[in-house]
Amino acid sequence: MLVQNGVVGLVLVVLVMSLFFRPAYAAWAAMGLPVAFLGAFAWMSLTGESLNMITVVALLMAIGIVMDDSIVLSDSIAVHSHGNVTLNSVVQGVVAVAPGVVSSFLTTVSVFLPLSFLAGELGAVLEVLPVVLLAALTASLVEAFFILPHHLKHSLTKSNYSPNKFKVRFEEIFNTLKERWVGRLADWAIDHRWLVVGVAVGLLIITIGALGSGVVKREAMPEIDGDVIEARILLPMGVSLARTEEAVRQVEEALARVNIELKSKQPQQQDLIKRVITRFGRNLSVGESGSHVATVSADLLSAEIRATTLDELIEVWKREIGVLPGITSLILTEPGIGPQGIAVELRLFHEDLNLLSMASQELLSEVEKYHGVLNAKHDLNVGKPQLGMQITSDGQALGLTPLAIANQLRGAFLGETLDDIRVGEFQYAIEVKFADNSTQDINDLLAFELQLNDGSTVLLPNVVKLYETREWSSVTQRNGARSVTIQADVDGRIANADAITADIKKTLLPNIQSNYSGITFEIAGQAANSAETVASILRGFLIGIVGVYLILSFQFRSYVEPLIVLLTIPMAFLGVVWGHYLMGYNISMPSLVGAASLSGIVVNNAILLIGVIKERVSDTKSVIEAASEAVRSRFRPIFVSVSTTIMGMAPLLTETSTQAQTLKPLVISVVFGLLASTVLVMIVVPSLYAIVNDLKSKSSSTN
């Protein structure tokens, strides 16, 4: 599906290019894309990467940047070769924009390269994207400078192209848009520059407030429904297999009723439940095996086809199951956690297991009260019933010790090897123990006779006190400290895992620490994994920003003008946040990668715009006139490059396949970020440049 959408996006890119250039000219400009893709494929082959949803999105993101370079070079060559196509005019066209194109490439590298070293399991999934993207851009840069100019020269020389009526009409409409709307808007913004910049800053503050207050929510990864659901059953350790089978039967019968109820809602009234598999002795949620655990697994109608979500199915299934007598826990969940980890995962630490048990039970009961929390559990479970023994004073007086009693019981009930004998090629162990029918129940133990040192015997109950007890089924240690883990799933339709975890950390955990002295805690799962990856994304982003600033400082011969370029990045952030809000998505890890990647695309437009302003100023024009002309001059290439990027990725927004749902937040970040930043760049960057000039003039007059 992703490859199909990529092809559709590529076709749309060529169509958009054909609107602004003659068809042959547009085709040659678009030839940078196959070259870029070949460069990416070559790198992927060398490093062992596959063509998957991450690498395909990287290639789709590369479309806009590659086309940006091709469009800038094509436009410059066309302008310098107007009416007189020579080798010298083509070279002049390339040289005129070469510094900006190279600078744009280097700034893109500065932004993307640090993102290829992301931390955490989520980072390991996402860090492939910038590497593939940079490989594509490197190949396209070579094509843009050494191959594309020759083809464009040939295309301009060969034909006497006359546009058709549609093309003429389109050019008229576009020029009207450029002069009457965009140009006048830019003029007004420059005249009211302080107001425009103030409004932009105000919008940024509102956006940050919306993100911080939860109007736009955050999560580690988008929730995606799979095609398998499991019922994980846990009964008290030691129960018979027959009792577990009864519970399994009740769960399976409930699932059959669910299928009948929901079948009518599916397309063509297909069965929602395709296959059911039951595994006894298995429960991945508790990590135990034995007759007391079982898992009922159901294969479902594909998520791309069915009309019922997993959360809806779980809700109906749980209702149909009803009460399972004597059960310890029943977890209805989708198998597999994914790189984001468990939605809510908390760890308590203390040396006293009884205290840990009480604290974990109290915390678990409070976590279950949160709206939307499902399948809450902890891993400190009671084990099988055991028979404990304590030697009495009479036994000690007879010379018995706990070790001697344990050795005699082990030898009698489990057997003891006396010797090994060899018969021909085979070796046999001679083992002595009670007959199987003498070790069946408690009465056999009560009738057991212990041998004393003098050769006499005594009944076990006469020298040992017997009592029933239960220990823990398992004890977990982390870094040498005993711990208990509380885990829970969250229904993403009605609650947010990050918000719940933050509230637990703020309110519940401090209460647990005050109620149980010595308890320490740790946040794990989705919150910890996302925090690790977010920190690495921010670190890489800051490193990239420093790199961009240094490169632009050399290009502009200024320490102030690069700051104007960098201010375009927060403008893109407006589109990222509100784009997610409009599309009904939460901000997630793919969103942040898309936003960080977007900065490499956005700054290119600002670099070229400021470059034209400086060029116009050097032609003895005022800053106001230069800024106004620069907007009109750069609107066409900026519009074409942004529209090609959006067209290349927009088909993914309509994709319904399961694999595309993970990447939609990334696409939303790029598409809406570009839309917002393009509008704001055309009005805010000239205004900022004019403000900087005002401040310089004021400082000069003061001096």
N, C-alpha and C positions, 0 to 999 in steps of 0.2 A: 504493500500500500504506500509506504513512504517513497519507494523508487518511482511509483506511478505518479505521485504528487510532485516529486522532483521534476519529472519530465513535463508535467503540465505547467509547473512554475517556469521552467526553461522556455517553453513555447510562449508563455505570456510575456516573458522578458524580451524576446525577440520581437513580438508584436508591438510592445511599447517603444522599443528602439526604432521600429519602422515608422512610427508616427512622427518622429523627430528628424530622421535621416532618410536618405534614399535607400531603398531596399538592399542594394548591393553594399552600400556603405555600412548599413546597420548589421548586415550579415558578417562583414569582416570585423567590425567592432566586437560582435558577439563571439568571434572565434577565440577570444581569450578564455572563454569558459571551458571548452574542451581541453585546452592546454593546461588550464589550472586543475581540472579534474584529473588529467593524466599525471600531473606532478603529485597530486594527493594520493592517487592510486599507487604510484611508484614508492612513495614513502610508506604507505600502509603495507605494501608487499615486503619492504625491507624490515619493517618493525613487527610484522606478524599481526597487524590489526585487520579486522574484518569489516565488511560493509554492513553496518547495523544502524539502528535508529539514531545513535549519537553521531556517527561519522556522516550519515546522510544529511543531518541537520547542519553539520559543520560545512558541508559542501553547499547547501542552500544559503547559508549565511555568507559564504564567500562570493556568491553571485553579485550581491550589491557592491561589495568592495572592488571586485574585479571589473565590473561594469563601470564603476566610478572612474577608475584609472583609464579605461578604454574611452569613455565618454569625454573626459577632460582632454586626452590626447587627440581624439578625433575632432572635437570642436576647435581646438587650437590649430590643428593642421588645416581644417576647412577655412578658418578665418585668415590664416597667413597665406593660403594658396588660392584665395578668391580671385578668379579671373586669370591666374598665371601659375599653373601647377609645374613647379620645378623641384629638383632635388634640394636646392638651397631653401626654397620656401617650406618644404616639408621638414627639413632639419631645423629651421627657425621655429616652426610650430612646436616641435618636440622640445627644443631647448627652452622655449618660453615657459613651459609648465613643468619641466623636469625637476626643478628644486621642490616644487609643491608636491609632485607625485612621490618623489623619493622620501620627502619628509613625512607624507601621509603613511607610506609603507613602514617607515621606522617607528612612527608613533603607534601604528597598529601592532607591530612586533613588541613594542614596550608594554602595551596593554595585555596582549594575549600570552606572551611567553611566561610571565609569572603565574598565570592561571593553569599552566600545565604541571604545576607542582602542588596540587591540592591535597589536603590531609583527610584522613578518615575514609570509611567505606564508601560514602557518598562521593567524596572527592575522587576516589579511584575510578568511579563510573564516569564522572563528568570531565576529568582532566584530559581525556582523549580528544575532546572537541577542539581546543585551541591548537593542538599539535597538527591535526589534519588541516585545519583552516590555514595555518601559517605555511604549510607545505604547498597548498593550493595558491596562496598569494605570491610566494616566491617564484613559482613557475610562471604565473601570469605576469609578473613584473618583467621577467626576461622577454616574454612574448610581446608585451606592450612597447618596449623600447627598441627591440631588434627585428621584430617580424611585422607587427601591425603597421608601422609607418610605410613600409614598402607596399603592402596590400592597399592601403588607403590612397597612396600616390597613383597606383595603377587604376583604382576605381574612379578617382577624380579625373584622370586623363582620358579614360576610355570612352565615356559616354557623355552625350549632351542630354542630360536628364531634365525633363520638364514635368513638374508635379501635376497630378490630376486635380480635379475640382475638390475632391474631399480633402486632399492634402493642403491645398490652398486655403480652404475654409478653416481647417484645423489650425493652420499657422496664424490666421487672422484672429481666431478665438484665443489662442494661446498668447499672442502679442497683446491683445486687449487685457487679458488677465494679468500679464506682466506689468504693463504700463499703468492701467487705470486702477487696478486693485492692489497688487503687491507693491508696485512702485509708490503709489500714493500712501498706502499704509506705512511703508518704510519711511517716507518723508514725514508723515505725521508723527511716527514714533521717534524719529531723530529730533524733531522740533520739541517734542514733549518727553525727552529722554529720561529725565529724573522720575517722572511719573511712571513711565513704562518699566524701568528697572525696579522701581518700588513695588509695582503690581506683581512683577515676576518673583521678587523675593517673598511677597505676601503669599502667593500661590504655593511656593515651595514650603513655607512654614505651615500652611494649612495641610499640605500633603503629608509632611512629617507627623503632624498631629493626628491625621487620620490613620496613619500606620501605627503610631504608638498607642492610640486609644482603642484599637481593635476594630475600627470601621472597616479597614482592609486587614484581614486576618493573615496569619503566617502558619506555615506547616513545613515539615521536612520534605516530603514528596507528595505529589497529588495521589489521591486515593483512586486505585484502579481495580475494578472487579475482575477476578479471575474466573476460571471455569470449573473449580473444584471447591467443595465445602466439606468440612469434617465435624463430626460430633465426637469429642474426646471425653471418655467416661472414666471416672475414678471412684472406686468404692474403697471401703476400709481394707487395709492390707490384711490378708489372711482369709478373706471370704472365699467361698467355693466358686468354682467355675460355673456351676449351674445358676448361682445368683447373678453373676455377671451376664450370663446368657439371657436371663429374664429382662435385665435392664436394656440390653442390646435389642431385644425383640420389641420392646416398647418404643425405642427410638426409631427403629426401622419402620414399624407400622405407622408412626406419626409422619415419617417422611413420605410414605406412600399416599397418605391422605393429603399432604401438602401438594404433591404432584397433581392429584385429581383436582384440587381447588384452584391451582394456578395455571393449569393447562389451557384453559379457555382464554387466558390473557396473552398467550404467546402467539407469534405469527403462525398462521395456518394451524393453530391449535396443536402445536408440537408438544411432545413430552418435555417438561422442564428437567426432569431427572432422567439421564441417559443410562447410568449404570451405578450400582451400589456395591461397594466392597467393604467387608468387615474384617478387621484384624484384631485378634485377641492377643493380650500380652503386650500391647503397644499403646503408649500415650506420650506424644512428644512434648506436651505442655508441662508434664510433671517429671519427665525423664525417668519413669519407673517401668518395670516389667513384672509380669506375674499374672495370676488368675484374676486379680482384682482390677485390671485396667483393660480397656478395649477402645478401638477407634472405628467409627462408621464413616466411610468416605464416599461421597457422591459426586460423580461426573455430571456436569450441568450442560444445558444448551449453551452454545457459544455466547459470550458477553456481547458480541457485535450483533447478535440476532435477537436474544431474549429481551422481553419487556419488563423483567423483574430484576431488581438489584439484589446484591448479596445481603445487604442490610434488611431489605424487605423479606427476603427468604428466611433469614435467621429469625426474624420477629415472628413469622407465621409458624415456623418449625418449633420454636420454643413454646409457643402457645399450644400446639398440638401435642407435644410431649407431656406437658402437665407436670405433675409431681412424680419424681422417681424415689420411691421409699429407700431409705438407708444409704443414699448416694453421698459421697463426699464432695464431688464437683462434676459439673457437666459444662463443657466449653464448646460452643458452636463457633467455628472460626474458619478462615481460609488458610490453607497450609502455606508455609513460606512467609518470611518476615520482610525480606527485601533489604537493601542497603541502608534504609533509614532507621531500622531497628524497631523495637516494640514501642507502641504509642506512649504508654506510661510505664516507666520502670524505676523503682526506688529500691535502695539497699540500706539496711540497718546493720550496725555492727555492735557486738558486745560479747563478752566471754561467757556470760550466763545464758544458756539456751532457753531456760524457762522464762527468763525476763524477755529475751528476744521473741519468744512465742507470744507472750502477752502484748508486747508492743506492736508486733506485726499484725496481730488480730485486730487490735484497736485501730491501727492505721488502715487496714483493709476495709473495715466496716465504714470508715469515714470516706474512703475513696469511692466505695460503691454508691454513696449518696449523690455523687456528681451526676448531673443529667447527661446522658449519652455514654456513660462508662459501661463497658461490657466485659464479661469473662475475667473479672478481677480474681486474683489468686495469689498465694505465697507458696514458697517451696520448702517450708519447714513442716513436714507432715509426720504424723505419728506412724510408727512402723507396726510390724506384726505383734500379736500377743506373745509374750514370753513368760517363761517360768523361771523366776529367780531363786537362788539358793544361798542360804547363809548358815555356816557351820555353827552349831551350838556349843555351849561349854562342855556338855557331855562328850561330844565328838572330839573336842580338843583334848579332853582328859584321856581318851582312848588312843591318842597319838595321831589322829587324822589331821590332814592339812587340806586347804582348798585345792592345791595342785594335785594331791594324791586322789582326791575325790573326782576331780575333772578328768584325770587320766583314766581311771577305772570306768567312768561313764562313757567316755569317748571310745575306749576299746570295745566295750560291750555293745553299744548301739551303732557306732559307725564302723567298727571293725579295726583290727590291728594286724599288720603283716608280720608273720613270724619268720618266713624264710622264702627264698627263691630257689626253684629247682628247674633243671633243664632236661627235657625229654626230646632227644634228637635235635632238630633245628629250632625247637620252640622252647621258650622260657616261661614258667608259670610262677605266680605269686601265691603263697599259702597264707590265707587271711582267715582269722578267727573272729566271729562276732555272733550275736544272738540271731536266732532264726527270725525271718521277717514277721512271722505271726506273733512274736514275743516283743515287738517294739511298736505296737499300733496305737496305744492310748496311754493315758496318765496312770492307769492301774498297773501297767507293766513297769513304770518308773517307781511307783510306790512299793512294789514288791521286790525291787532290786536290792541285793545284798552286797554290802561293801566288805572287802577283806581287810582284816586288821594285820598289824605287824606280827602277832603271834600265830597267825594262820586261821584264827576264828573269824566269824562273819557277824555283821550286824545290819539290820534293815536301814535303808536310807532315811526314812522319815524319823528314825530314833535319834539321829545325830545331825540332821540338817533341817532347817526351817524353810519350807517352801512357800513362795508367794508369787502372785501373778503381777506382771508389769508390762509396760510398753515403752520402748525407747523410740528415738527418732529414726525415720526410714533412711535419712541421709543428712549429713551435716556439711555445709559448704563453707570453705575457708577461702578468703581472698587476701593475698599478701600476708598470710599468717594469722588473719583475724577471722573469727567466726561471724557469719553473716546470714541474713535472710533477705530474699528478694521478693518484692511485691510488684506484680505486673498486671496490666489491664489494657484492653482494647478500647477504642473510642469510635463511636458512630459519627463519622465526619459530616453527616447531614445536619446534625443538631448540636454538635460540640466541636471544640478545637483542642487537640492534644497538647499543644504548646501552652495554651492559656490555662488548661487544667494543671499541668505540671508546675507552671509558675505560681499558681495559687496554692498548690500543695506545699511548695517550698516556702512560701511566705507565711502560711497560716498553720497547716497541720504539723509539719515536721518540727517547728519550734515547740509546739505543745507536747509532742512525743518526747522531746529531749527534756522538757521540764518535768514530765510525769515519770520518766524512767531515767534515773541518774546514770551517767556514763555512756548512754546511747549516742552513737555518731551515725551520720547518714551520708549517702552519695546519690546523686542524680545520674541515671544511666539511660539506656534506650534511645529513643528518637531525639529527645532534648539534648543529650550529651553528644550524640553523633552529629546532629545538625550544628551545634555550637562549635564543634571542632572544625567542621567544613566551612562554616560561615567565617570563622576567624581566619582560616587560610585564604578564603576568597578576598576578604577585606585586606589582608596583608599583601596578597598579590596585586590587588587593585591599587593600593597606595604606592607600591613599588613601581607599578606601571605609570601612575600619575607623575611621580618624580622623574621617570625616564622621559615622558612626554614633555615635561617642563624644560628639561635640559636640552632636548633636541630643538624645541621651538625657540629657546633662548639663542641658540647658535643661528637658527634660520632668520629670525626677526631682528637680531642684534639688539634685543631689548629684554628686560626682566619683567616688564609690565604687560606687554601685549600677549605673552603666553598665558597669563592669568585670565585674559578675556576668553581665550580658546577653552581653557579648562572649565570656565563657568558654564559652558554649554552642556557639560555632563549632568549637573543637577537639573537642567531643563529637560533632558531626556528622562530623568527620574520621575518627573511629573506624569509623563505618558505611561511609564511602566506601572506605577501604582494605580492610576485611575483606569488604565486599560484592564488590569486584573479585576477591578471593581465592576466595570461595565460588563465584562465577560463572565462574571460570577466565579472567578477562581481566586484561590488564596496565593499569597506570595510564598514561593517554595525555593528549594535549591536550584532547580533549573531556571527559575525566574531571576535569581541573583547572578547566575552564570550568564544569562542573556543580557542582563543589565550591565554587567561588567564588560561583556563583549561589545555591547552597543557603544560604549564610550570610545572604542577604537574606530567605529564608523562615524560617529557624530563629529568628532574633532576634525575629521578630514574636511567636512564642509566649512567649518569655521576657519581652518587654515587657509583654504583657497579664497574665502571671502576676504579675510584680512590681508592676504597677499595682494588682491586686486585693489583694496583701499590704499595700501602703501604705494602701489604702482601709480594710482591716480594722483595721490598727494605729491609724489615726486615729479609729476607733470605740471607742477605749479598750481594745482587746484586746491581749494580749501577742503578741510576734513569733512565738512557737511556735504559738499558737492561730491567728494570722492566716495563717501559712504553711500550716498544715494545712487550714484552710478554703479557702484560695485554690486549692490543688491540686484539691480536690473541686469547687469552683465552676468552674474553667477546664478541667477534664478533658474535659467534653462538647464545647465548641467546638474545643478543640485536637484532640481525637480526630477530629471531623468534618472539620476543615480538612486534617489530615494524610492521612486516609483518602481524601478526594476528590482530593488531589494524587497520591497513589499510584495510585489507580484510574484517574486520567486518563492516567498514563504507563505503567502496568504492561503494557498490551497490547503495547507496543513490545518488552518483554523476550522475548516469544514470537515476534516477527517474524523471518522467515527471509530476507527480501529482501536483496539486496546493499546497497542504499542505507541500510538500517536498521543494518547492522553498524557503520558509522562512528559512529552516535549512541548505540549501546547503552551504551558506557562513561559517557556523560553521564547517561543514564537511570538506570544503576546508582548513580551518585554521588547523584542526587537521591532515589531510592527508598530505598536502604539508609541514606543519610545521615539522611533524615527518620525512619526507623524507630529508628535508634540515638539520635538527638538527642531524640526525643519521650520515650522511656523515661528518658533521663538528665536531661532538663529537669525532668520531674515529680519526680525525687528529688534531683538535685544542686543545682538552683537554690534550692529552699527551704532545703537544708542550708547552702549558701553564704550565703544571707541571714541565717540564724540565726548562722553563724560571725561574720559582720560585726557583728551586734548584740552577740555575746559580746565581741568585741574593743573595741567602743565602750563597753560597760558596764565592762569592765576598765579602760579608759583613764580613764573618768569617775571610777571609784572610786579609782584611783591619784591623780588630780588632787585 
